[in-house]
Amino acid sequence: MIRIKICGITNLADAKAATDAGANSLGFNFYEKSLRRVVTADAAQIRSKLPKEIETVGVFVNARPADINSLRAFVRFDAAQLHGDETPDIVSRVSSSLPVIKAFRVDANFSPATLDRYLNAFAFLLDGSRAGQYGGTGQTTDWDFARRAAASHRIILSGGLKVENVAEAIRIVRPYGVDVASGLETKPGKKDHARLKEFIDEVRPILQSPTTAPGRFGPYGGRYVPETLMVPLFELERAYEIAKSDASFQSQLQSLLKNFAGRPTPLQFAARFTAHLGGPRTYLKREDLLHTGAHKINNAIGQGLLALKMGKPRIVAETGAGQHGVASATIAAHLSLECVVYMGTEDMARQALNVARMRMLGAQVVAVDSGSRTLKDAINEAMRDWVTNVRTTHYLLGSVLGAHPYPTMVRDFQSIIGREAREQILAVEKRLPTHLFACVGGGSNAIGLFHAFLRDAEVKMVGIEAGGRGTELGEHAARLAAAQGYAGARPGVLQGTYTYVLQNSDGQIATTHSISAGLDYPAIGPEHAWLADQHRAQYSAVSDSAALDAARTLARTEGIIPALESAHAIAGLIERRAQFTRDDLVILNLSGRGDKDMDTYSRLL
Ligand SMILES: Cc1ncc(COP(=O)(O)O)c(C=O)c1O
């Protein structure tokens, strides 16, 4: 979305000069008193001549939401920038149909808390102030204030930016985007094309550097994809931003989660398991009881609804353990979408039950026989399909992986796990847990549990990875367990995101091994990489055989056969049993049930 926005566009020549130079966003000012006001018919004509990926923003001052909508039907701008005294309620109403940039003039009396009241704003534009004047003022904004605001909000810096000062401004503020109008004009509403190009040449490399790109978790995350995927990713980001505040989307989502998937899931006290361990008091978050048998359905429902909103009749998905494939096929059948699932042949053999389920649900399962014939290779093929069929197809990615917005969006869809668990534990134990445990493949069930507790510094979070057969590269899928001797993980880019990746000394992606198909992947979700660097969460790995033993222990103490993935989390807890005190209170995410793994269990146990 908005990174370099050129505002006050009144004619096609300026619009072309701006986009040819590399601007991603253009502003049409509809405020009748503005010196840069554009005639509606001209704006509609300019919009129609611009490439689809260029975003246009309608700029308004105290306009009525209904008027904004009717103008939009004509001009087809992609976002509204509200520059007057609009209340949070007005912003929320406008944002039910398109993303809103709420603009503020920052003067000595402006309070940072004001931004927090505008929950539905997509971004905030901060402008310099001049008494009594609405719209762009040409005055320089307080960069120090903007820098503080940019630490917790999406900030588009505006106000007095020009070729000479913009690099310095970005270095100080680290904004999400910059906006310029008067600084590049020969007269109001007419741009100086040479200066426009100079300005964009100055800004582009800095705003595209890893530390300022969208969807970052510290240095991790980002969006490393071929050009053809940028447009669908922007489209998805925008659709998701709108969906967040769209009442009808939210009510459909809540209804499906409750009536179709079976939420809320119980938080069950595992009394016999606790006694067997000799403490700590352990509660199981029973995601295994959801329809289709794992947490994956939470995300599949959210993205299935988004595909409908975007008018895409076809979804593609990848799957390792088959649970995400089954969840995708399920929601596709329920919402009448065509569904194609890519799956490595190694995984098809070990998760045969799920292959049959997907086919019964009407999905086409495409066997992937390249590379290690597991999840990474399935993702490659799904991305290839997406690039080829992007107009009709949504890529329903199954974990907190891939390019922005996937890691954030999938996390948000899964964070219902932690929100429920937090409420449930407070209701029964009247206190927060001391520890959270979850297995980590890409990391979606783990971050889904962790997210609601991130600000509770006293709650320790533990992610358990696949230690496979040993610590040598190729024998495991442990990306954040170097402290235990698991070799080969370094920061790198895989499948659109910058994160810890298992690789050899030449940077070639390593093969991985895990008994559990859902954990058998060489990279980890970028937010986990960041949580690990900050020591906010701890990560370690357990072996195949420890996971098998743990599955049997849970089956025999609680009468629950866990998925092999979840069995890793149980093994991680069992291995730490000596470190707990009597007061410790654990929530363990039981991400899925073990039906799909019965072949493996019956062979090896
Ligand atoms: C039951 C179950 N748990 C966990 C996972 C791992 O995925 P994630 O780390 O995204 O939760 C999978 C993946 O297929 C799974 O099926």
The ligand as an ORCA input file, in Angstrom:
! r2SCAN-3c Opt
* xyz 0 1
  C      -2.180    -30.782     14.262
  C      -1.115    -29.858     13.791
  N      -0.425    -29.159     14.707
  C       0.573    -28.310     14.340
  C       0.925    -28.150     13.018
  C       2.062    -27.257     12.674
  O       1.680    -26.054     12.053
  P       1.745    -24.673     12.817
  O       3.128    -24.564     13.389
  O       1.489    -23.670     11.755
  O       0.725    -24.671     13.885
  C       0.225    -28.857     12.022
  C       0.571    -28.691     10.607
  O       0.100    -29.321      9.732
  C      -0.825    -29.728     12.437
  O      -1.520    -30.439     11.546
*
